[in-house]
Amino acid sequence: MPDTKKSEKKYNLILDALQQLLEEKKIQNISVSEIAQKAGIGKGSIYYYFPSKEAILDALIERSYEKPLFTAKNLAAQTEVSPFARMAMLFQACQNSSTAFIKQNDNSTDNASVQDLAFLHQKYLSHVVSELKPDLTEIIKQGIKNGEIHFDNPAALAEIALIVIAVKLDNTLIPSTPKETAETLQGLISLLEKGTEVSPGTLSYLSLMPYIIE
């Protein structure tokens, strides 16, 4: 067990080092050697935990937003709750993790270039969608099994819904006015209700979500 704790400590030291360096310089100008120096460990130790700098960045993004996503995944696993209520939990996770992303970048990436922020944002959105897609797919499958949802490809439906929700609720990749966001969400609601053959108004809760981040 001590070895496990020691490994976890080094793992987090590496992520902390990259996070600190991102406050000081552009992503492309950060080397693995600099990360190792900042972490106070040998360069060889870096490769024991990560195969590349990009892998370290992926792990940093995952750690930064794991709390809201972990909470949502646990709630979504409560099969005694209706599929639609669990969908709401996952969509709210997109909102919560987006808030965390924006706050962190407001506070710690003042020196980052526009390109760097766009790159980080793309990786963030990809992480959110890939993490929540399996859970939403299972929720939709349960709805299909229970006869509440009618759709042939639950995985595709989950991905489409998450991409739209994540991008619109995030409201930074494609900045939108409150009216534009509301119209997009209403369009998604209409498509989902018609495509899954649920009663009109079943997914109306989506239009009531606090989707605009100040």
Sequence and secondary structure as in RCSB ss.txt:
>XXXX:A:sequence
MPDTKKSEKKYNLILDALQQLLEEKKIQNISVSEIAQKAGIGKGSIYYYFPSKEAILDALIERSYEKPLFTAKNL
AAQTEVSPFARMAMLFQACQNSSTAFIKQNDNSTDNASVQDLAFLHQKYLSHVVSELKPDLTEIIKQGIKNGEIH
FDNPAALAEIALIVIAVKLDNTLIPSTPKETAETLQGLISLLEKGTEVSPGTLSYLSLMPYIIE
>XXXX:A:secstr
 HHHHHHHHHHHHHHHHHHHHHTTS GGG  HHHHHHHHTS HHHHHHH SSHHHHHHHHHHHHTHHHHHHHHHH
HT TTS HHHHHHHHHHHHHHHHHHHHHHHHHH TT  HHHHHHHHHHHHHHHHHHHHHHHHHHHHHHHHTTS  
 S HHHHHHHHHHHHHHHHH SSS   HHHHHHHHHHHHHHHHHHHT  TTTTGGGGGS     
